[in-house]
Amino acid sequence: MQARRTATAPPGVAQPRTLAAAAGAGPKAPLLFTSPIFYVNAVPHIGHLYTTVLVDTLKRWHDFKGHPTIFCTGTDEHGLKVGMALCRSSLFPVRPDHTIAHAPNRIQIQEAAQAAKMDPKAFCDGISGKFKARYEDHYQAVAHFWNQLKDKGYIYKGFHEGWYCVSDETFYPENQVEPSPDNPKAMISKESGKKVEWTREENYKFRLGAFRERLIEWLEANPQVIVPEGQYNFVLSQLKHGDIGDLSVSRLRSRLQWGIPVPDDPDHVIYVWLDALTNYLTVTGYPWTRALPAETEEQAALRCGFHAIYWPAFLMAAGLPLPRRIVSHGHWLVGQKKMSKSTGNVVDPHALLAKWGVDPVRYFLMRDGGIAIDPEFSHESVLRRYKHDLGAQLGNLVMRCCSATINKTGQIPAAIGAPLTPDAIELVELVAEAPERIDAEIAVGHLPAALERVEDLIVRLNKYWTDAKPWQLASQQGDAQAKLQSVLFVTYETLRVCALLLQPVMPHKMSLLLDTLDVDAGERTWANARIGKRWARLADGAAPPRQAAVPPKPSPLFPRIDA
């Protein structure tokens, strides 16, 4: 992703270097991809699945293009409430060359644990036990980061008061609260409808207000740093016109007993803004004792303000590079309503995965989800994607073009046998344009548009196959055999390129398809995603190292599933 990154250093703080320059690694310094870290007060729902698959897909796309990457996900166990556990193994297969780091944020969790009549630690461990714990590393990273900000004069002790919502873990300004319709004496958040209480206590505070102008300058210099555009405009407007006072970054230990202590002040614990967000540094080995390991950050965040205002300000204060891209997405709807346990419309991701399989669910989420809208979920939509896009269009074509009655030798042609028809030329040209066009869509988080381009190629390929009537050519001799070779060449090559481009979304199924097309494991990269570049490492005109072949009757990629 190519958005420019600039930052104005606070007084007394050196201008941040890019991590790539600091690492001395040039353009191949690792990219850090992070999901939010999820609350652990309930089991995951489809929103958590979508967020994580979105970040994983972006990460895999950059793997495909040859970038070393780091992927971070985990749980947030902070605060008077508790959130969700997420098990990576149930969401997506992981290749051995992927670096997956989990940094659970183990500090207070008291109210939900008390309601469950459990010890806070036992409560969290019971839900998020499948996460790989890195508690001690995180303690060290948070304490070091705190000291960096305090030593630079950005943290001070004072009093904080305002309307506080335990459920949202947020202080709301006066214009964001209102009387509850059920109890006029109680106040609620306008945004979430959750109860708020007036709270005043001694806290440590971060000088967030000192960074307003610097944050505005950063955003205006990097108009694509937050996607979609609507979220970028909202954050910029909040900075220009909203209330951006200093931020409370601690809580009294007397109120919250389980947490990372404030260095040199055991009466306070570090609050979620610093603790949870520092997770994104923890997974890189912060505080670093060697060259910095990651060039930049890519995030998919549900609450854009946390990641687009607080986090960049913290990084500015510490003299660290800023995120290159922050991806914010909407909420999945069921029946045009947000999912909620109270309304009973929550979609269980485990049941969804059990019925349709991991890769088809990943495809549906990336195809029907979106970052600029609140997408609508329905089981009928999942069925339609599975039966039409995956089964009828892609899977069925693979079975047809591998048929021994058409490709009697089972060999994959290495070149055309007869001049291409106008339809074939048009298809080849579209395939040639596809990688860059798809990359441009993915660069701004538009996965549905990217997948629509691949889907269009597969639909056009099906039409080309049907119009060419290869089953008739296979029964004829002479020039018909040369024409059949060309049809098979264009078909297999288009399928191969589509499978390569779909790898980040459906890694397991596309690995099976590439196996069916006899594509070497080392020839599944960005450089190979062009017609005629099956063996991209070879010089132009060089003979292929071997004869590739397809099985006469491959196993179905997408077997029939009854609705």
LUMNUNU-614012 format. One record per residue (C-alpha): x negated, y negated, z; residue number from 1. Coordinates in pm, 1 decimal. Layout:
BEGIN
px, py, pz, pos
X, Y, Z, NUM
...
% end
This chain:
BEGIN
px, py, pz, pos
0.0, 0.0, 0.0, 1
-147.4, -324.1, -115.1, 2
-8.5, -602.8, 103.8, 3
-279.3, -851.8, 202.1, 4
-376.2, -862.0, 567.4, 5
-481.5, -1187.5, 731.2, 6
-484.6, -1302.2, 1091.1, 7
-567.3, -1619.0, 1275.7, 8
-768.9, -1548.9, 1589.5, 9
-659.3, -1702.0, 1920.2, 10
-897.2, -1955.5, 2081.5, 11
-1207.3, -1782.3, 2207.4, 12
-1135.5, -1460.9, 2017.2, 13
-1348.2, -1358.8, 1721.3, 14
-1173.4, -1326.4, 1385.0, 15
-1068.7, -959.7, 1356.7, 16
-1258.9, -748.0, 1107.9, 17
-1081.1, -493.0, 897.1, 18
-1114.4, -147.0, 1040.3, 19
-1254.6, -24.5, 711.4, 20
-1537.3, -275.4, 729.3, 21
-1599.8, -198.5, 1095.2, 22
-1616.7, 170.7, 1017.7, 23
-1848.5, 113.1, 724.2, 24
-1636.8, 361.9, 537.0, 25
-1524.6, 154.6, 241.1, 26
-1188.5, 226.8, 78.7, 27
-1173.5, 584.9, 208.4, 28
-1147.2, 492.6, 577.5, 29
-855.6, 687.4, 728.7, 30
-505.9, 544.1, 719.3, 31
-303.5, 569.6, 1039.3, 32
65.5, 656.5, 1001.6, 33
288.3, 636.5, 1306.4, 34
647.1, 715.8, 1379.9, 35
804.6, 550.1, 1678.8, 36
754.5, 752.6, 1995.1, 37
1093.0, 882.2, 2095.8, 38
1277.1, 854.2, 2426.1, 39
1318.5, 1185.7, 2608.3, 40
1663.1, 1152.7, 2767.4, 41
1841.2, 1379.5, 2518.2, 42
1781.1, 1625.1, 2236.3, 43
1687.8, 1488.7, 1893.0, 44
1951.6, 1390.9, 1638.0, 45
1928.8, 1336.6, 1264.4, 46
1802.5, 980.1, 1308.1, 47
1485.7, 1104.4, 1476.1, 48
1446.4, 1370.1, 1209.2, 49
1482.1, 1108.8, 935.1, 50
1230.5, 869.3, 1090.8, 51
967.7, 1135.7, 1133.8, 52
1015.9, 1292.0, 790.3, 53
995.3, 944.1, 635.1, 54
658.4, 874.2, 799.3, 55
535.7, 1226.4, 725.5, 56
632.8, 1188.1, 359.6, 57
446.3, 856.5, 333.5, 58
144.5, 1018.7, 495.6, 59
155.6, 1318.2, 261.6, 60
185.9, 1085.2, -38.6, 61
-140.3, 916.4, 61.2, 62
-299.0, 1257.7, 120.1, 63
-191.0, 1343.2, -234.0, 64
-359.5, 1027.4, -361.8, 65
-683.3, 1119.5, -186.6, 66
-676.4, 905.9, 128.2, 67
-784.8, 1058.4, 459.7, 68
-499.3, 1009.2, 705.1, 69
-398.7, 1036.9, 1069.7, 70
-37.6, 1101.8, 1170.1, 71
91.4, 1006.5, 1512.3, 72
421.7, 1098.1, 1674.5, 73
527.7, 1172.8, 2029.1, 74
763.9, 1092.5, 2313.5, 75
819.7, 780.4, 2521.2, 76
872.9, 873.1, 2884.4, 77
881.8, 516.2, 3015.1, 78
1137.6, 325.7, 3210.7, 79
1449.3, 362.6, 3422.3, 80
1599.3, 572.3, 3144.6, 81
1458.6, 853.7, 2941.1, 82
1471.4, 928.2, 2572.0, 83
1423.1, 1208.6, 2324.0, 84
1186.0, 1493.9, 2268.7, 85
1078.9, 1582.6, 1917.7, 86
909.6, 1903.5, 1811.5, 87
699.8, 1858.0, 1499.8, 88
695.3, 2226.9, 1416.1, 89
1072.3, 2226.5, 1365.5, 90
1064.8, 1931.0, 1127.6, 91
802.8, 1995.4, 866.7, 92
529.6, 2246.2, 783.9, 93
178.2, 2119.7, 850.1, 94
-118.5, 2204.2, 633.8, 95
-447.5, 2283.6, 811.2, 96
-610.5, 1971.9, 662.3, 97
-351.7, 1741.0, 819.4, 98
-452.8, 1563.0, 1137.2, 99
-149.6, 1545.3, 1363.8, 100
-189.1, 1360.5, 1692.6, 101
69.4, 1344.4, 1966.1, 102
33.9, 1088.0, 2241.4, 103
321.3, 1117.2, 2487.7, 104
356.8, 810.8, 2702.7, 105
382.4, 945.3, 3057.6, 106
504.2, 677.0, 3286.2, 107
828.0, 631.3, 3474.5, 108
1150.5, 792.7, 3411.8, 109
1347.7, 775.1, 3718.3, 110
1713.5, 708.3, 3667.6, 111
1791.2, 991.6, 3427.6, 112
1581.6, 1235.9, 3630.0, 113
1773.8, 1143.1, 3944.8, 114
2104.3, 1190.8, 3763.3, 115
1987.9, 1537.5, 3662.4, 116
1869.8, 1603.3, 4020.9, 117
1521.6, 1677.5, 3892.9, 118
1172.0, 1553.8, 3951.7, 119
1086.6, 1295.5, 3680.1, 120
785.7, 1488.8, 3554.7, 121
975.4, 1817.9, 3545.0, 122
1261.3, 1644.0, 3361.5, 123
1032.9, 1511.4, 3087.9, 124
825.2, 1826.9, 3059.1, 125
1139.7, 2034.5, 3018.5, 126
1251.4, 1833.7, 2713.8, 127
921.0, 1747.0, 2549.9, 128
716.0, 2049.1, 2649.6, 129
632.2, 2131.4, 2288.5, 130
436.7, 1809.7, 2246.3, 131
60.8, 1822.9, 2267.5, 132
-15.5, 1622.4, 2580.4, 133
-284.2, 1355.5, 2577.4, 134
-196.4, 1189.3, 2903.2, 135
-544.9, 1115.1, 3037.2, 136
-659.1, 967.2, 2706.4, 137
-354.3, 743.7, 2707.0, 138
-411.6, 627.4, 3065.4, 139
-764.4, 525.1, 2971.6, 140
-655.5, 350.6, 2651.1, 141
-376.4, 153.0, 2820.0, 142
-598.8, 42.4, 3108.1, 143
-871.6, -67.8, 2869.8, 144
-628.6, -254.5, 2645.4, 145
-476.1, -428.2, 2949.2, 146
-818.2, -540.6, 3068.4, 147
-903.6, -670.9, 2721.8, 148
-595.7, -894.5, 2718.5, 149
-634.1, -1003.9, 3080.8, 150
-1003.9, -1085.6, 3044.2, 151
-919.1, -1307.3, 2744.7, 152
-664.6, -1498.7, 2953.1, 153
-349.4, -1363.7, 2785.8, 154
-205.7, -1190.0, 3094.9, 155
-111.7, -1377.9, 3411.6, 156
100.4, -1318.7, 3722.4, 157
435.1, -1491.7, 3753.6, 158
808.5, -1436.3, 3793.2, 159
1045.8, -1304.3, 3532.6, 160
1422.5, -1334.6, 3537.9, 161
1705.2, -1284.5, 3297.2, 162
1977.5, -1049.8, 3178.6, 163
1818.2, -703.8, 3175.8, 164
1964.7, -388.4, 3019.7, 165
1829.5, -63.8, 3163.0, 166
1960.1, 142.1, 2868.3, 167
1804.2, -85.7, 2606.8, 168
1493.2, -163.4, 2816.1, 169
1534.8, -524.2, 2706.4, 170
1581.3, -869.3, 2856.0, 171
1847.9, -1055.4, 2658.5, 172
1882.1, -1435.6, 2629.0, 173
2206.0, -1604.6, 2735.3, 174
2341.0, -1617.4, 2379.5, 175
2305.9, -1239.5, 2343.1, 176
2525.5, -1138.8, 2639.4, 177
2897.6, -1165.2, 2702.8, 178
3159.5, -1049.5, 2956.5, 179
3266.0, -688.2, 2924.6, 180
3616.8, -645.6, 2779.6, 181
3679.6, -377.2, 3043.6, 182
3552.0, -583.4, 3336.5, 183
3520.8, -962.1, 3290.6, 184
3294.3, -979.8, 3596.7, 185
3036.1, -754.3, 3432.7, 186
2808.5, -865.4, 3149.3, 187
2707.7, -660.9, 2847.3, 188
2470.1, -693.7, 2554.0, 189
2639.9, -817.1, 2237.2, 190
2409.4, -597.1, 2029.6, 191
2444.9, -265.0, 2210.1, 192
2750.0, -311.4, 2431.9, 193
2547.9, -180.4, 2728.2, 194
2567.8, -328.1, 3077.4, 195
2315.5, -598.5, 3171.4, 196
2225.4, -729.1, 3517.3, 197
2059.9, -1050.6, 3625.4, 198
1712.6, -958.8, 3741.5, 199
1434.3, -1163.3, 3901.0, 200
1106.0, -1016.3, 4016.0, 201
733.2, -1074.0, 4028.4, 202
566.9, -950.2, 3711.1, 203
256.2, -981.7, 3505.9, 204
334.7, -1167.9, 3185.4, 205
177.4, -1181.0, 2840.9, 206
142.8, -1521.4, 2671.5, 207
357.5, -1422.4, 2374.2, 208
463.5, -1780.1, 2309.4, 209
103.4, -1875.9, 2232.4, 210
117.6, -1653.3, 1924.8, 211
431.6, -1789.5, 1759.2, 212
248.0, -1997.5, 1497.1, 213
-11.8, -1729.8, 1434.5, 214
259.5, -1468.9, 1381.0, 215
442.6, -1700.7, 1140.7, 216
120.7, -1764.9, 946.0, 217
50.8, -1392.4, 929.1, 218
398.2, -1309.2, 800.1, 219
404.6, -1590.6, 545.8, 220
64.5, -1480.7, 414.6, 221
186.0, -1117.6, 393.2, 222
545.3, -1123.3, 263.8, 223
554.8, -746.1, 215.8, 224
413.0, -651.0, 555.0, 225
767.6, -575.4, 677.9, 226
1008.5, -382.5, 457.7, 227
1287.5, -408.3, 366.5, 228
1294.9, -776.9, 279.9, 229
1599.2, -838.6, 498.3, 230
1408.0, -727.9, 808.2, 231
1112.5, -943.2, 710.0, 232
1339.4, -1246.8, 679.2, 233
1507.3, -1166.6, 1011.2, 234
1177.9, -1140.5, 1202.4, 235
1042.4, -1457.7, 1042.5, 236
1364.2, -1639.7, 1129.8, 237
1346.7, -1518.6, 1489.8, 238
993.7, -1652.8, 1519.7, 239
1084.8, -1987.7, 1366.6, 240
1418.2, -2045.9, 1536.7, 241
1461.4, -1793.4, 1819.4, 242
1348.6, -1783.1, 2181.4, 243
993.9, -1646.4, 2201.6, 244
886.9, -1705.3, 2557.6, 245
622.7, -1512.8, 2744.8, 246
677.6, -1139.9, 2783.5, 247
698.8, -943.1, 3107.6, 248
448.4, -655.2, 3086.3, 249
466.9, -500.4, 3434.0, 250
720.1, -379.0, 3688.7, 251
692.3, -349.0, 4065.5, 252
593.9, -0.6, 4175.4, 253
856.4, -26.8, 4449.5, 254
1121.7, -18.7, 4173.5, 255
953.8, 223.8, 3934.7, 256
737.8, 482.9, 4107.3, 257
610.5, 681.1, 3810.4, 258
381.2, 489.2, 3582.5, 259
32.4, 379.3, 3479.9, 260
-90.5, 141.3, 3750.4, 261
-196.2, -210.2, 3662.1, 262
-577.1, -210.5, 3693.2, 263
-679.2, -353.3, 4033.0, 264
-316.0, -402.7, 4140.6, 265
-147.6, -76.5, 4247.1, 266
173.0, -260.8, 4342.9, 267
256.3, -294.3, 3972.2, 268
288.6, -49.0, 3685.2, 269
236.5, -137.8, 3319.7, 270
563.7, -177.5, 3134.5, 271
676.7, -18.9, 2808.9, 272
575.2, -302.4, 2574.4, 273
206.6, -244.9, 2638.9, 274
212.0, 118.2, 2742.6, 275
420.3, 269.2, 2463.5, 276
278.8, 59.6, 2180.9, 277
-80.9, 130.2, 2288.1, 278
-1.0, 490.1, 2191.7, 279
-88.8, 389.5, 1836.3, 280
-444.8, 315.7, 1950.8, 281
-473.3, 620.2, 2176.2, 282
-450.2, 865.6, 1887.1, 283
-747.1, 702.6, 1713.6, 284
-974.0, 758.0, 2014.2, 285
-942.4, 406.4, 2158.0, 286
-1133.5, 262.8, 2341.9, 287
-1382.2, 334.1, 2069.5, 288
-1738.0, 430.4, 2150.6, 289
-1827.4, 471.2, 1784.2, 290
-1722.7, 321.1, 1450.1, 291
-1351.9, 253.7, 1428.7, 292
-1171.9, 552.5, 1276.4, 293
-871.6, 404.8, 1098.0, 294
-829.7, 135.6, 836.4, 295
-474.3, 27.1, 898.0, 296
-134.0, 126.5, 1025.2, 297
187.6, 230.9, 860.5, 298
490.8, 243.2, 1088.4, 299
854.8, 337.4, 1059.9, 300
1026.4, 160.7, 1344.0, 301
1388.6, 149.3, 1449.3, 302
1351.2, -166.0, 1657.0, 303
1157.7, -395.9, 1431.2, 304
1101.8, -671.1, 1689.7, 305
890.2, -450.7, 1912.4, 306
658.6, -353.4, 1629.7, 307
670.0, -672.2, 1423.4, 308
633.1, -931.7, 1700.7, 309
503.9, -783.4, 2026.5, 310
257.5, -537.6, 1876.9, 311
91.6, -775.5, 1627.0, 312
63.6, -1036.5, 1904.4, 313
-108.0, -785.5, 2132.4, 314
-348.0, -693.8, 1852.2, 315
-420.8, -1058.5, 1779.8, 316
-493.3, -1114.5, 2147.9, 317
-731.5, -818.0, 2158.5, 318
-905.0, -923.5, 1836.0, 319
-795.4, -610.7, 1648.7, 320
-671.7, -578.8, 1287.7, 321
-299.9, -606.3, 1224.2, 322
-60.1, -354.8, 1064.8, 323
-55.9, -349.7, 688.9, 324
299.8, -222.6, 658.5, 325
593.0, -191.5, 899.9, 326
888.8, 4.9, 766.3, 327
1223.9, -50.6, 935.0, 328
1527.8, 157.9, 846.4, 329
1896.6, 163.2, 923.8, 330
2112.0, 396.3, 1130.1, 331
2272.1, 706.3, 984.5, 332
2651.4, 685.9, 982.4, 333
2913.1, 958.9, 1000.0, 334
3254.0, 850.9, 877.9, 335
3122.0, 493.7, 851.3, 336
3044.7, 493.6, 1224.4, 337
2708.4, 508.0, 1398.2, 338
2634.3, 845.6, 1550.7, 339
2722.4, 858.2, 1919.2, 340
2769.2, 1136.1, 2170.7, 341
3076.2, 956.3, 2302.4, 342
3249.7, 975.4, 1963.3, 343
3129.5, 1329.6, 1900.9, 344
2981.8, 1260.0, 1556.5, 345
2616.3, 1339.9, 1631.0, 346
2454.2, 1567.1, 1371.3, 347
2238.2, 1843.7, 1517.6, 348
1916.6, 1859.3, 1311.1, 349
1837.5, 2212.9, 1426.3, 350
2167.4, 2346.0, 1290.7, 351
2109.7, 2154.1, 968.1, 352
1761.6, 2302.7, 925.6, 353
1881.9, 2651.7, 1012.0, 354
2150.6, 2640.0, 740.7, 355
1967.7, 2470.8, 452.0, 356
1598.1, 2516.0, 529.5, 357
1329.9, 2258.1, 602.8, 358
1244.9, 2135.0, 252.7, 359
1602.6, 2092.3, 122.6, 360
1685.7, 1888.6, 434.0, 361
1373.9, 1679.8, 383.6, 362
1480.9, 1618.6, 22.6, 363
1833.1, 1517.4, 124.3, 364
1707.4, 1275.5, 391.1, 365
1459.6, 1107.8, 157.2, 366
1702.5, 1104.0, -137.3, 367
2014.5, 980.5, 43.6, 368
1852.6, 780.1, 322.3, 369
1740.2, 423.3, 286.8, 370
1563.9, 138.3, 458.8, 371
1786.8, -149.8, 347.3, 372
2118.4, 20.1, 426.2, 373
2288.6, 231.3, 691.6, 374
2315.0, 561.1, 498.5, 375
2617.4, 786.9, 528.3, 376
2574.9, 1151.0, 630.3, 377
2810.4, 1428.9, 529.4, 378
2768.1, 1802.7, 493.5, 379
2922.5, 1769.5, 146.2, 380
2633.9, 1541.5, 46.1, 381
2376.7, 1794.7, 163.0, 382
2558.4, 2067.7, -30.1, 383
2569.9, 1851.4, -343.7, 384
2196.4, 1779.0, -333.9, 385
2115.1, 2144.7, -272.2, 386
2340.8, 2286.4, -543.6, 387
2293.9, 2017.6, -810.0, 388
1951.3, 1856.0, -778.8, 389
1761.0, 2152.6, -638.3, 390
1952.0, 2461.7, -746.8, 391
2115.6, 2386.9, -1082.1, 392
1862.3, 2139.3, -1221.1, 393
1520.8, 2240.7, -1085.1, 394
1550.6, 2598.4, -961.8, 395
1760.5, 2722.2, -1252.1, 396
1525.4, 2571.2, -1510.8, 397
1227.2, 2748.3, -1353.2, 398
1407.9, 3081.4, -1384.7, 399
1505.8, 3010.8, -1748.1, 400
1165.6, 2902.2, -1872.5, 401
990.1, 3198.5, -1710.2, 402
1221.0, 3448.7, -1875.8, 403
1032.5, 3728.4, -2048.8, 404
1283.5, 3718.5, -2336.1, 405
1160.8, 3365.8, -2421.9, 406
797.0, 3365.4, -2307.0, 407
718.0, 3719.6, -2412.1, 408
344.5, 3696.0, -2335.0, 409
396.1, 3526.8, -1998.3, 410
114.6, 3286.2, -2083.2, 411
124.1, 2911.2, -2026.1, 412
12.6, 2732.4, -2345.2, 413
-292.2, 2508.0, -2299.2, 414
-189.0, 2285.6, -2592.4, 415
96.8, 2219.8, -2830.5, 416
139.6, 2446.6, -3130.3, 417
339.4, 2218.7, -3357.7, 418
394.1, 1840.6, -3373.7, 419
627.3, 1719.1, -3100.6, 420
982.1, 1617.3, -3181.4, 421
1095.1, 1259.8, -3100.8, 422
1276.6, 1391.7, -2792.1, 423
959.2, 1561.3, -2670.2, 424
751.3, 1248.2, -2731.5, 425
999.2, 1036.9, -2534.7, 426
990.1, 1285.4, -2245.2, 427
609.9, 1298.8, -2244.6, 428
594.2, 919.5, -2235.7, 429
832.4, 909.5, -1939.6, 430
620.3, 1165.9, -1755.4, 431
309.8, 958.7, -1824.8, 432
471.6, 650.3, -1668.4, 433
624.1, 832.8, -1373.3, 434
333.4, 853.7, -1123.2, 435
263.0, 480.4, -1118.3, 436
631.7, 388.6, -1113.6, 437
697.7, 629.3, -829.3, 438
394.7, 502.9, -641.1, 439
527.3, 147.0, -669.5, 440
861.0, 252.3, -517.8, 441
695.5, 442.5, -233.3, 442
467.8, 145.6, -163.6, 443
770.7, -50.1, -41.9, 444
943.6, 243.1, 127.4, 445
1199.9, 308.6, -147.1, 446
1196.2, 688.6, -132.0, 447
1547.1, 726.0, -281.2, 448
1443.0, 529.9, -591.3, 449
1120.7, 729.6, -619.0, 450
1307.9, 1059.3, -602.3, 451
1567.6, 934.6, -847.4, 452
1286.7, 891.1, -1102.2, 453
1173.1, 1250.5, -1051.7, 454
1532.5, 1370.3, -1069.7, 455
1577.1, 1182.9, -1397.5, 456
1272.4, 1359.5, -1542.7, 457
1412.3, 1698.6, -1444.0, 458
1755.0, 1618.1, -1590.9, 459
1592.8, 1502.9, -1917.1, 460
1375.1, 1814.3, -1922.1, 461
1684.2, 2034.4, -1888.9, 462
1845.8, 1853.8, -2181.1, 463
1524.3, 1888.4, -2386.8, 464
1510.2, 2261.6, -2312.0, 465
1874.2, 2314.5, -2407.0, 466
1851.4, 2107.7, -2726.2, 467
1529.1, 2283.5, -2835.9, 468
1699.7, 2628.5, -2808.8, 469
1379.0, 2818.1, -2724.8, 470
1573.0, 3145.4, -2704.5, 471
1635.7, 3114.8, -3077.0, 472
1273.6, 3025.7, -3152.4, 473
1160.0, 3328.7, -2952.1, 474
1350.9, 3562.6, -3187.0, 475
1195.6, 3412.0, -3502.0, 476
851.3, 3433.2, -3660.4, 477
616.4, 3194.6, -3841.8, 478
655.0, 2823.9, -3770.5, 479
911.5, 2901.0, -3501.0, 480
640.0, 3046.0, -3278.1, 481
431.6, 2727.4, -3304.5, 482
741.1, 2522.6, -3218.1, 483
811.7, 2753.3, -2921.7, 484
457.1, 2700.3, -2797.1, 485
513.7, 2323.8, -2799.9, 486
845.4, 2356.9, -2615.2, 487
685.5, 2577.2, -2350.8, 488
386.2, 2344.7, -2317.6, 489
603.2, 2035.7, -2262.2, 490
836.2, 2223.1, -2025.4, 491
566.8, 2381.0, -1807.6, 492
364.0, 2062.3, -1796.2, 493
663.2, 1845.8, -1702.5, 494
759.3, 2094.4, -1433.2, 495
402.2, 2097.7, -1303.2, 496
385.3, 1717.4, -1280.5, 497
726.5, 1698.7, -1111.8, 498
620.0, 1963.7, -860.4, 499
305.0, 1765.4, -782.0, 500
501.1, 1444.0, -730.6, 501
753.6, 1622.9, -507.9, 502
488.9, 1783.1, -282.4, 503
504.5, 1513.4, -12.3, 504
881.8, 1558.1, 17.8, 505
907.4, 1938.0, -17.0, 506
558.5, 2071.3, 61.2, 507
654.2, 2436.5, 102.8, 508
893.0, 2473.0, -192.1, 509
663.1, 2284.1, -427.3, 510
371.2, 2499.0, -320.4, 511
577.2, 2801.2, -425.5, 512
665.1, 2636.9, -758.6, 513
301.5, 2549.2, -827.2, 514
209.3, 2908.4, -744.3, 515
471.4, 3022.4, -995.6, 516
313.1, 2791.2, -1256.2, 517
-27.4, 2941.0, -1169.5, 518
-176.4, 2606.6, -1062.7, 519
-503.4, 2636.0, -871.6, 520
-489.7, 2515.3, -509.8, 521
-762.2, 2262.5, -587.2, 522
-571.0, 2118.2, -885.0, 523
-274.3, 1971.7, -701.0, 524
-387.8, 1611.1, -666.0, 525
-293.2, 1268.0, -798.5, 526
-548.1, 1306.7, -1079.5, 527
-366.9, 1620.3, -1200.4, 528
-24.4, 1452.7, -1216.6, 529
-43.5, 1385.9, -1591.0, 530
51.5, 1603.4, -1885.4, 531
-259.1, 1784.7, -2006.2, 532
-445.0, 1724.8, -1676.2, 533
-389.6, 2066.4, -1520.9, 534
-767.2, 2088.5, -1482.9, 535
-843.5, 1720.2, -1436.6, 536
-1199.3, 1790.1, -1325.2, 537
-1287.7, 1907.9, -1674.8, 538
-1421.0, 1670.9, -1938.0, 539
-1169.9, 1582.0, -2209.2, 540
-1160.8, 1853.7, -2469.6, 541
-1322.4, 2113.7, -2245.1, 542
-1172.2, 2460.3, -2256.6, 543
-962.3, 2562.2, -1953.5, 544
-1147.4, 2798.8, -1722.0, 545
-882.9, 3071.8, -1753.2, 546
-549.7, 3160.4, -1907.8, 547
-260.7, 3056.3, -1680.7, 548
52.5, 3268.7, -1671.9, 549
399.2, 3275.3, -1515.9, 550
580.0, 3573.5, -1362.9, 551
861.9, 3709.7, -1583.1, 552
1115.3, 3689.2, -1298.8, 553
1013.7, 3456.8, -1013.0, 554
1202.8, 3456.6, -685.9, 555
1468.2, 3183.2, -672.7, 556
1333.6, 2859.0, -525.8, 557
1673.5, 2763.0, -392.6, 558
1887.5, 3072.3, -334.7, 559
2262.2, 3034.3, -324.8, 560
2398.6, 2923.8, 12.1, 561
2770.5, 2937.9, 76.6, 562
2905.8, 2606.2, 204.4, 563
% end
